[in-house]
Amino acid sequence: NVSILSDMMVLTIWQAANAFAGSDAAICSGSNFVLTGATASNYSSLTWTSTGGTFSNPKALNPTFTPTTLGAITITLTATGMGTCSTAVSSMTLKVNSTPTLNVSSLVNTNCNASVGSVVLTGSEVGMVTIDGVSKNSPATFINLAAGYYTAIFTPSAGGCNVPATFNITNINSTLVAMVSTPEPMCYGGKVTAVVTATGGTGDGTYTYTLNAVTSN
């Protein structure tokens, strides 16, 4: 008789782990960065590390990163392979730019509805200040301003983060006049339409009226 011997084994083939930390990016200081561009596959676990910051969850695929330093930070994603497969490692660079400041000073209000207001705007570094499409080197003096609210934007020459600053030019000794008229007589118990006419001043305005000691806008 011929004896036949056999044996069996199970060969498990794991797919290699893949990891992508995301593309390089830049943010302003004081901001967080969500790692939405990260991807990974065929892993048993994930770990995030960095050269300057913390993660909301260093084991999650897309955590939020909070930088603790300025400049270039290397953020690394490590995907541990399944079984005996090797790990996959990917890194990206996050540049954290300092946020400049823009100081408002020497503000001069206008008067009598004339455009004679002025302001001096000074950035914390070399750059340009822009108001209503007009740009000047910092420190910048803007003159001939009418009454109103303004937003100035400071753009550093070295690039990075822009910063806004707001200020208000007030109209002093305004010639603004308001008149109220009723086009028709009013009978007791009836209704009447009041027409408010304002002259002088610039820009949009608001009004307040008082009826029977009740004030409304």
Salt bridges, closest charged atoms under 4 A:
none
